[in-house]
Amino acid sequence: MKDTAAKRLVILSGPSCVGKSPLDKALGKFCPELRKGLRKLVLHNSRAPRPGEVDGVDYHFRRRSQIEALRAGPRFAVLDVRGDLQALDLEDLRSLLGSSNAFFEGNPFVGRALQTHPRLAGIERLSVFLSPLSKEEILYLRAPERNVLLPSLVADVMRRKLLRRTRRQKLELSLQDLENIETRASSAYVELKEAWHFDYVIPNHDGEDSDNWEAFYCPLGDARRALNAFAAILEGIVPPDVEKWEEDLIP
């Protein structure tokens, strides 16, 4: 029988290096039937590919001027993402949803555009935010007696993850690498402010720098918990460790 059920857009967002890509990869390896039902939405991106990334699979990598030119028509939504330009093909997404569930894995700026763009009104969405800190940790750190500057701490947490990831990809880090890391780390706190807009928040300390994703037979630690939580959400089950954040959690 032909499947006539309405298709939905699944959004997985979070700061750079929080673990979105390895979570997607682990879902395909350990929950292949769930992953098979999601067709990835591939955006245009002005940055150069990272080691291992493939044009047309991870992004459509194009020159900045080419992506700027896409602003001229209504087909694309062009966004400035931490200094890079990314372009979302709205017609491609609509076409994708005509035959399959669509899946976006990426930054919260595009995630929010997918939630709010007027040309996407009426689309069923399921949105998940992957966070490097849990709600309990944030409330603990916000207490006045801790004397913690939360934006600085979040930046430091993500800076360390980004440094470890980049060192794995490249033996030597260039000045441009270090500047890119600082841009992404500094953006993380602002991106956490967007988490309350998402249906669910999954706390995950195992970023893309962690061995817990691929070094062993199966994911371990928070990597395993994040995978199990995301798979359960896709099946319509909300595990007890999945969170919903309030607007004022991140001041």
Phi, psi and omega in degrees: 000139180289136179281113181252007180295148179297139180270157182230161177257121177260125183245123175241111184232166177164170181299160178300129176080012180284343177122015182295312183295312177294331176295316177300315180296318179294324177299318179294327182279317188256343177227060189299327181293322177294315182292326181297333180278004181239119176262126188289136173274120184255118181267165169275145182216137183275347182280164177284151178297144171281163176306126179095344179282147185239130178298132180090346179251307178275311175209165164269102183278122184223163175293153181302320181297326179293321180286323175304321182295339181288347178293340189295330183246173182276355186290327186247143166258117183256128186232143173272117185239099179053038179094343175265156173259133174235145182233129179257123179274103185291323179291322178298319179296314179302317179295319179300317182288349176289339184229351187203160166291141180254152184226123172249129175235113183175202189284158183293338180294314176289323177304316179291323177298322178292333178279332193242348187297130184299332181283354178252016180300139177091351179282135176284133184231149169231118186241134182229134179248129177261120187244142177284350180227149176273165176302317181299319179294319180296315178297321177298314182289333181283344183302134185305326182290345178284330181057045182253132172273101188301318178302320180291320180294316178300316178299320180293318177303312183285328177300316180295319178296314182295321177297315181295319179297315183292325177294329176290325181281326183224133180291323180244134180263130178273170175299321178297321176300314182295321178294320179295319178299315181295321178299314182289319179295319182291336181278342190300320182296317178298322181290325176297332177297340181273350189298329183294341178286343187270152183299319184220150174239128177251113175290137183208114178272347181269090179284191181292349179273353189275143174289343188293347179280315192227353186285344185237183183301322179215164180301147180236169174060219180295332177301314179294316181296319179295318178299312181296321180294316181294318178298318179297317179299318178298332180269003177089014179249135179251106180294158183294338182271002175276140188246160168235122185266148175273157183301325185267011181295318178258106186288000000 
